[in-house]
Amino acid sequence: MVLRLGRLYKVRLDRAHAIGLVQASLATLAGPTLAAEGANQVVKYIPGYGNISNTAVAASITEAIGWICIKWFKDGSWVKQAG
């Protein structure tokens, strides 16, 4: 997903840079991700609701990573600034 977003915004990325961006995004989302996953652990054993919960958590984390990367690509803030 990150590589395709990079192509869309004409940012040259290789696999290592894309993985780095995903890791940085996950670090940014660490608190909310842990809270959502903790709540998901409680609900996941309820038939039906657990599947919906797993899907919602995975989709929201993926979407957040995408929007963070888009912001970085638009702003150019993913580029290390000199000085």
C-alpha positions in Angstrom: 0.0 0.0 0.0 2.8 2.5 0.9 4.7 1.8 -2.3 1.5 2.4 -4.3 0.8 5.6 -2.5 4.4 6.7 -3.1 3.9 6.1 -6.8 0.7 8.1 -6.7 2.5 11.1 -5.2 5.6 10.5 -7.3 7.8 9.6 -4.4 10.5 7.1 -5.1 10.6 4.5 -2.5 12.1 1.1 -2.2 10.9 -1.7 0.0 13.2 -0.8 2.9 11.9 2.8 2.9 8.3 1.7 2.8 8.8 -0.7 5.7 10.4 2.2 7.6 7.4 4.4 7.0 5.0 1.7 8.2 7.1 1.2 11.3 7.2 5.0 12.0 3.4 5.1 11.5 2.9 2.3 13.9 5.1 4.0 16.4 3.0 7.1 16.1 -0.2 5.0 16.6 1.2 2.9 19.4 -1.1 4.1 22.2 -4.3 4.0 20.2 -3.3 0.7 18.6 -2.6 -0.9 22.0 -5.9 0.3 23.4 -7.9 -0.9 20.4 -6.1 -4.3 20.4 -6.7 -4.7 24.1 -10.4 -4.1 23.7 -10.4 -6.4 20.7 -8.9 -9.2 22.9 -11.9 -9.0 25.2 -14.5 -9.1 22.4 -12.9 -11.5 20.0 -14.2 -14.6 21.9 -17.8 -13.6 21.3 -19.1 -15.3 18.1 -19.9 -12.9 15.3 -18.9 -9.8 17.3 -15.3 -11.0 17.5 -15.0 -11.2 13.7 -16.5 -7.8 13.3 -14.2 -6.4 15.9 -11.1 -7.9 14.3 -12.1 -6.5 11.0 -12.7 -3.1 12.3 -9.4 -2.9 14.2 -7.4 -4.1 11.2 -9.2 -1.8 8.8 -8.8 1.3 11.1 -5.1 0.7 11.6 -4.5 0.2 7.9 -6.4 3.3 7.1 -4.5 5.4 9.7 -1.2 4.2 8.3 -2.4 5.2 4.8 -3.4 8.7 5.8 -0.2 9.2 7.8 1.8 8.3 4.7 -0.3 10.5 2.5 0.4 13.4 4.8 4.1 12.7 4.8 4.1 12.5 1.0 2.1 15.7 0.5 4.1 17.7 3.1 7.5 16.2 2.1 8.0 15.7 5.9 9.3 12.2 5.2 12.5 13.7 3.7 15.2 14.3 6.3 15.8 18.1 6.4 19.4 19.4 6.5 20.4 21.6 9.4 
